Amino acid sequence: MNLSLKNLILVGVMADIAILIVSYVLHPTMGETFRHAARYSGRLSALIFLATFYLYATGSPRPIKENTPLRNFLTLFAILHIIHFGFLATNVYVNAIPLEPPKLAGGMLAYLMIVLAPFRLHKLKLPLQLVYFYYVSLVMVITYLARIKGDFEGAEPYWLHYVAMGTLIGCAGVFGWMIFRSRRQMLS
């Protein structure tokens, strides 16, 4: 499969549309449709984020250039996360879920970073690029931790939340080691 940006976006958007359709078929009330669409589009975004982080770790310390798989995946992740935000916002609105502003601030910063990354991340030095990857990882881990603790309205703790949280933490550690090793080899 060609990893062009156009193909990646087409497949990603079609996957999110499929998630919405399946959510509707399985849960035809609007509230449940968007609750499940938000949940599963978030999981798709997490997988794309891990693929993006992997591409960054294996390409480090090279710069992030246009028309590379890494830049294309950064763009795909941003687009899919915007769609996820749409599902999430609709879920919050339709199900009248109360929002807690202090908790929202960290997530909104992550969303802003995700949306700006395809346009700005390549212009930043390595330490700030790492801030992006590790901050987004941290927000995702905190999200799964909240699910595990039962803090998410409409989502009971589930074994997959532990797996997802462990995978995010494990990958962040492995990718960090890969980046560190690559930098050390470059400097020696």
Secondary structure, 3 states (H helix, E strand, C coil): CCCCHHHHHHHHHHHHHHHHHHHHHHCCCHHHHHHHHHHHHHHHHHHHHHHHHHHHHHHCCCCCCCCCHHHHHHHHHHHHHHHHHHHHHHHHHHCCCCCCHHHHHHHHHHHHHHHHHHHHHHHCCHHHHHHHHHHHHHHHHHHHHHHHHCCCCCCCCCHHHHHHHHHHHHHHHHHHHHHHHHHHHHHC
